[in-house]
Amino acid sequence: MSSEYDDQNAIHAISETLTGGRRGVVSREHVSALASEVLRQVARRAVEIRKAKDRAAILAAAMALTSGSEQEASAALESLDDPLNGLDRFISERLGPIAKEIGDLWTTDRISFLQATVGAARIYSYLRYRRRPTLPSERGLRKSATFALVPGDMHTLGISAATDVFRARGWDITLLIGQSHDEMNAQFEASQDLLFGFSAGSDHSLAALGRLVVALTVARPAAQVLVSGQIATEPGAVLALPGVDFCDADMEGAARWLEAQVAVHPD
């Protein structure tokens, strides 16, 4: 009985608040409807304010990335990058909308092609080095790697032989041959490896290699990238690709580099 009395008193007090103190009999249903409307409108307004703030922050970051200095661009991304949140959330809630904004600015002629390219390069660079450990011991690497033949390349013999050699030396190697760019990207996203070796038979595969490295960096920014095979006989062009850490056409040279990545943190 006391509980019901308290409820009625509470409803009466709330009804006075919601109706501005006007007297009269107010039903429970009426009070409920008023309370629901308050909650709905406040929540809606909060969402609108948040969206407006996010929109302004994303536009400001897009302009800083495309038209500002290196310091301004870096500061804009750092201000939006919560260290407590993971990479997926940062990409979906921040980098993704910023990239879309840059694309919209370009297609509506509010920024030039050069500015859009600068913005894309800065996003890529930030993503690649975002809180990336610098020492092998910090990365916790193990003797596991993914070897992939660049899509469209038919020189399978060398990378297959290298896979056999590394497996014989105790490495856990995942070999990707004959897959499309999108199929490999899906593999990158699912992989737990931090060491990746890409191979191609000639410089005709340079563009496809560049796209593959970019895809890997977006999927796994902490990954280390080795390029080997005949394409590595011209290391200058390969190392000019953003995201390539080492390049050597010689298998033993490549092996020494990979071993060095895990030497500080053996299994």
Secondary structure, DSSP 8 states (H G I E B T S, - for coil): -HHHHHHHHHHHHHHHHHTTT--S---HHHHHHHHHHHHHHHHHHHHHHHHHHHHHHHHHHHHHHHHS-HHHHHHHHHHH--TTS-HHHHIIIIIHHHHHHHHHHHHTTSS-HHHHHHHHHHHHHHHHHTT---SHHHHT--SEEEEEE-TT---HHHHHHHHHHHHHTT-EEEEE-S--HHHHHHHHHH---SEEEEE-SSGGGHHHHHHHHHHHHHH-TT-EEEEESGGGGSHHHHHTSTT--EE-SSHHHHHHHHHHHHHTS--
